Amino acid sequence: MARSAKSSQKKFPNSTRGRSPKPSESALIVFAKSPIPGSVKTRLCPPLTPDEAATLHGSLVLDTLEQTKSLQGMDRILACAPSQQHPFFQAVSARQHIALWEQIPDDDLGGRMAHAFREAFTKNYMNAVMIGSDLPTISSEIIQQAVQGLRKHDVVIGPSQDGGYYLIGLKKPNPELFFDIPWSTHQVTALTKKKTSDLGLSLTLLPPQRDLDTIEDLQFYIKESQHSLQKAVSSRTGQVFKTLGTRLVNRE
């Protein structure tokens, strides 16, 4: 999850599609961009083409939603950028029965995240968990661990191996956790932990995971999806990895 300017007070458009009449206790907010070539997974280009990066991104978004659809007691919300009206999001909402919110038009990732959490708590959720769509091994078990962690702690973080995090969960709005953070750097988790401590909030950590941001991450998943991670990665994304692995070899 990663990047940065001025916060807007614009409210998220509320979609009732995919929502129960009465909110569940917990909200799962999935941050995602529409798979537009040239606007997603740009750190993989080159060697990937913009079309290949967009295909990979779209597959990961679908994985995230499919792997979390069995969750009980949680409303799933897809926080869309740049617009929930994109055909990809509309199709996903219809198929997955998931609510769509728009991310506020803020260049700063922290501002968008803080606003999404605030919006969730104004809808009377007792806790909220936020994830991106960069983790090929995401599972409902990871989300359940996060919710369990929030029963005893104020904040839960799922650290990624690059120093960022793939998940953050809260029991109440804490916008201070999302500002003055150098997103897309190895300092993200460390600074967030310090902010948590400075605010007097209790924190628990989930097991670290490797998200997919760089070409080194991609090469790791291309290799391991055929071996140790074969069962953890969806067959669709596994096929994307296999295809990209062949193409990258041919480009060397």
Secondary structure, 3 states (H helix, E strand, C coil): CCCCCCCCCCCCCCCCCCCCCCCCCEEEEEEEECCCCCCCCHHHCCCCCHHHHHHHHHHHHHHHHHHHCCCCCEEEEEEEECCCCCHHHHHHHHHHCCEEEECCCCCCHHHHHHHHHHHHHHCCCCEEEEECCCCCCCCHHHHHHHHHHHCCCCEEEEEECCCCEEEEEECCCCHHHHCCCCCCCCCHHHHHHHHHHHCCCCEEECCCECCCCCHHHHHHHHHHCCCCCCCCCCHHHHHHHHHHHHHHHHHC
